[in-house]
């Protein structure tokens, strides 16, 4: 990986706020920040003009007109991305226009530059976009080769609270934290969280105390080794309870300040990672804070 952080924008307030919030987590002196937007490619087609798979738009224009149409699309993209760079305090040469389908074009760019992190909004121009499979943030969460930091319209700028790394006792979840923590500014507060299922059998008195103590011990059996592996033995521990990990993490972010939730996504383009409704997907969609999804191969 390089020292490059890529920020994706369509010029919307949501995407710009997500980028502002995300950049506030970084030690800017360590990173080269680039901002990109994507415009559709335009190809000649003798049939009915319209959108095509792969981010192309067909047209019956002549070759000369086609060149002009492409240049116009690039000019529009350039206006969007340079205005965004100015609003974010970035240099004009940090802005770049990509062409093609937004999600795949950004992923190809991340691979080409060896990006260490990508930042995007979970909604852009139109709230329904967040619910559409294949939108940019959805595509990045599933296919990006690096950690993906996403934020929606509810994210405060700047964000407050701890960076919460979610672990489940697996080496994969610890690797997710290890991939993200070094990217962030060193003075940010950090916490480790794990989610346990609620007790199945009702208990009272001494039995209830014993069950609660055992549950706390089981949480520590996950959190202590994770803290040691991450080199943060004195960090805050959050032992959450819930039938569903995504629900518990979203509830945490709704009930107390959380700067960012860091969570691993299983697989790298495989079926498990592609299933809508996985923990990482749901947390990225529903949490009112920044969420960093880390692609981790099994």
C-alpha positions, 0 to 999 in steps of 0.5 A, spaced: 500 500 500 502 507 498 501 513 502 495 515 498 488 516 501 482 517 495 476 521 497 470 519 492 465 525 491 459 527 486 459 534 489 453 532 494 453 535 501 453 528 504 459 526 500 463 532 502 461 531 509 463 524 509 470 526 507 471 532 512 469 527 517 474 522 515 479 526 514 479 529 521 481 522 523 487 522 519 494 525 521 494 529 514 502 530 514 502 522 513 498 522 507 497 524 500 489 525 499 486 525 492 479 526 490 475 523 485 469 523 481 466 519 476 463 520 469 459 515 464 463 513 458 460 515 452 460 510 446 457 510 439 451 505 438 446 505 431 440 503 436 436 507 441 441 511 445 441 510 453 445 507 458 449 501 457 452 496 463 459 498 465 458 505 465 457 507 458 452 511 455 450 509 448 448 515 443 447 516 435 452 521 435 457 522 429 465 520 431 466 528 432 460 529 436 462 523 440 469 526 442 465 533 444 460 529 448 466 526 452 469 532 453 463 535 456 462 530 460 469 530 463 468 538 464 462 537 468 466 532 472 472 536 473 468 542 475 465 538 480 471 535 483 475 541 483 470 545 487 469 539 492 477 540 492 477 547 494 471 546 499 475 541 502 482 545 502 485 540 497 490 542 492 487 543 485 492 537 482 489 532 488 482 532 483 481 527 478 476 525 473 474 517 472 470 515 467 466 508 467 461 505 472 462 509 478 463 503 483 468 499 478 472 505 476 473 507 483 476 500 485 480 500 479 483 506 481 484 504 488 488 498 485 492 502 480 494 507 485 495 502 491 491 506 496 491 505 503 484 508 504 478 510 501 472 515 503 465 515 501 458 518 503 453 512 503 448 517 500 449 522 494 444 525 490 438 522 492 437 518 499 434 512 495 441 511 492 443 508 499 438 503 498 440 501 491 445 495 491 451 497 486 451 504 489 458 506 490 459 505 497 455 498 497 460 497 491 466 499 495 464 495 501 464 489 497 470 490 492 475 495 494 482 492 495 483 497 502 479 499 508 473 503 506 471 509 510 463 511 509 459 516 512 452 518 511 448 524 513 447 523 520 455 523 521 457 529 525 463 533 523 468 533 526 466 526 529 466 525 536 467 519 541 472 513 541 474 509 535 471 502 536 474 496 533 469 490 533 472 483 535 469 477 535 475 472 537 477 471 530 484 472 528 480 476 522 477 481 526 483 483 530 487 483 523 481 488 521 483 493 527 490 492 525 489 494 518 486 501 520 488 503 527 495 505 524 492 509 519 489 514 524 491 520 528 495 517 534 491 521 539 484 518 538 481 515 543 480 507 542 475 502 544 474 494 543 467 492 542 465 485 542 458 482 542 455 476 546 448 473 545 444 474 551 443 468 556 438 463 554 436 461 561 433 466 566 437 466 573 436 470 579 440 471 585 447 468 586 445 464 579 444 471 576 451 474 578 454 467 576 451 468 569 453 475 569 460 474 571 461 468 566 459 473 561 464 478 563 469 473 563 468 470 556 468 477 553 475 479 556 477 472 553 476 475 547 478 483 548 484 482 552 488 478 547 485 482 541 488 489 545 494 485 546 495 483 539 493 491 537 498 493 542 493 497 546 493 493 552 490 499 556 484 501 552 477 501 553 473 495 553 465 494 551 462 488 552 455 488 548 449 484 548 444 482 543 442 477 538 444 480 532 451 483 532 449 488 527 443 491 531 448 491 537 453 495 534 448 500 531 445 501 537 451 502 541 452 508 535 445 511 536 446 511 544 453 514 545 458 518 541 462 513 537 467 516 532 468 510 527 466 503 528 471 498 525 469 492 522 472 486 518 468 484 512 469 476 510 472 474 503 475 478 498 469 478 492 467 471 495 459 469 496 459 471 503 462 478 502 457 479 497 451 477 501 446 483 502 445 484 510 451 481 512 454 485 519 459 489 515 453 491 510 448 493 515 452 497 520 455 501 514 448 502 512 444 504 519 450 506 524 449 514 525 457 514 525 463 513 520 464 506 519 470 503 516 469 496 513 476 492 512 476 487 506 479 480 509 480 474 506 479 468 509 
